[in-house]
């Protein structure tokens, strides 16, 4: 029983060390020798628990995905806020995880780095929840917003949050950046909106002659 407990502790230590390595270097750049050194075990002990780098990456991905599902379940399980408000809160929860949890950051990176179908894509831990919230919002407010566009916005926002977290920005900074993005999205930008709807933006040739506070510039 003691030996089993030690083995489980070694596995957890290896997963944590591997998460740091995958987070910093990605799948292809990660080295098992550095992971074993960070975990304080021999390379032989590492390969006893995880015979290949793919096995180790899969364990890190599952750990990050599991932690994400638990955090989101805790945050939205009894939520009574409107669905769109819960969408914003979902991104805040993901931002906190990405800023503070190396396993979650590593899982997010591995989802992009690895095309191997055996690896657990991190997005599966939260994308179904997002889509359910958007479906509920569309049912409550039919025709009021671009359902697919908002999903794309969240995907881009989460990708940006991950990049900020990996660059070392602290949680408070990441959350403030996220708040500013959502404030801007909620307010809208008329010029950007008209451009996306196909209106031709003004070109230099369309502009009136330059004027300053002294009147028209002489030709």
N, C-alpha and C positions, 0 to 999 in steps of 0.2 A: 504494500500500500504506500509506504514511504517512497519506494523507488518510482511508483507510478506518479506520485505527486511531484517528484523531482523532474521526471520526464516532461510532465505537462508544463511545469515552470520553465524548463529549457525551451520548449516549443514557443511559449509566449514571449520569452526573451528574444528568440531568433526572429519571430514575426515582427517584433518592435524594431529590432536592429535592421531587418530587411526593409521595413517601411521607410526608415530614414534613408537608406541607400537608394531605393527606387525613387523616392521623392526627389532626391538631389540629382541622380544620374539617369533616371529612366531605366527601362528594362534592359536595353542593349548595353548601356554603360555601367550597369551594376556589376559588382565583382563579389563572388562568394567569399573570397579571402577577406575582403574588408568587412563583410557581414559577420563572419565568424569571429573576427578580431573585435568588432564592436560589441558582440554578444558575450565575449569572454569564453568562447568554447573553441575546440579544435575544428578544423575543416572536416575531419572524419565524423565528429559528433553532429555537425550541421547536415552532412549528407545522409547520416543515419535517419534523421527526422524528415529531411526533405531531399530526396535523391537528386532532384534536378532544380535548376533555377526556375523553371516553369512551375514546379510544385510549390516552391516558396512564394512566387508571385501570385499564384492562385490563392494561397492561404492569406496573404496580405489583402488581396482583393476581397475575399469573403469577409475578413475581419472588418475592413473599412465599410463594406456594404451593410453588414450587420449593425455596426454602430450607427450608421446613418438611419436605417429603418427604425431602430430603437428611439433615437432622438426625435424623429418625425412623428412616431406614434405617440410619444410623450407630449409633443407640441400640438398635434392636431386631433388626437383621439377623442377629446371631449369639447373641442372648440365649437363655439356658437357664433363666431363672427361670420360675416358674409364670405362667400367663397373667394372673391377677389382679394379680400383682406387676408385670407388664409394663404393665398398664393404669395403675397408679399412676405408673410411670416415664414413660409416655407423657405424662401430665398434667404431670409435672415438666419434661420437655423442652419442651412447649408453653409452660409458665410462663416458662422461661428465655428462649425466643425472644421472647415477648410483652414481657418486661421489657427486653430488650436490643436487639432488632432492629426498627427503625422500619418497615421494609418489611413485616414480618410483622404488626405492629400495624395498619398501614394496610390490608393485605389483609383482615384480620379485620373491620375497620370497613366496608370497601367491600362485603363480602359481605352486610352488613345494609342498607347505604344504597342499593344499586343493585339494582333489579329486572330490569335488562337481562340477558337470557340470554347475551349474548356475554361478559360478565364472568366470570372464573373464581372460583367460590365457594371461599373459603379452606377451608371444612370438608371439601371433597373431598380435600384433601391429607392428612387424618388420620382422618376418620370411617370409611373402609373398614378401616383398620388396627385401629381400636378395635373395630369389629364383628367382625372376624376373631378378635381376642383373646377377646372375650366368647363367641363361638361355641365356641372351644376350651375355655374355662373351663366352659361349660355341659356340654360333652361329657365333660370330666374329672370334673365334680362335678354330675351331674344332680339337679335339684330342690333344690339347696342355696341358691340365691339368685335374686333377681328380675332376670333378664337385661335386660329392657327398662327396669326401674327404675334399674339401674346405668348404663345408657347415658344416661338422662335426667340422672342425678346428674353424670356427667362433663360433659355439655353445660352444665349450670348452673355447675359448678365452673370450666370454662374461660371462660365468660362473665364470672364474677366475677373471675377472674385478669386477664382483659383490662382490666376496669374499674380494677382496682388498679394495673396497669402504666401505663395511660393517665393515672392520677391522679398518677403520678410516684413511686410506691413503688419503692425499689431492689430488685434481684433477690433479695437475701438476705431481705428482708421478705416479698416475694411467696411465696418458697419456704417460709418459716416459716408463713405463713398457710395455704398449701396443706397442709403437714404436719399442722397442727392440724385441718383439715377432714377429712382422711383418718383421723386418729386417732379423731376423734369418730364418723365413719361406721363404722369397724371395731368400735368398742366398742358402738355403738348407744345409743339413749336410750329407756329403757322407756316413759316417759310419752308421748313423741312417737309411738313405735311403736304403742302401744295406741290412740291417737287416730286414727292413719291406718287402723287396722283396724276402726274403727266404734264403739269404746267411747265412751260419752258422757262427756265431761270433767266434773269436779266443778264445780258452779255455786255461787254464794254462798249460795243457799237450802239446799243440801245440807250445807254446812259445819256442824260442831258449834259450840256457843257458844264464843266466844273465851275462851281461857284464857291467863293469863300465869303467871309464876313465883309469884304471890301467890294463885293459885287462880282459880275462875270469877269472871267479872265480874258484879257485882250488877245485877239488872234494875231 
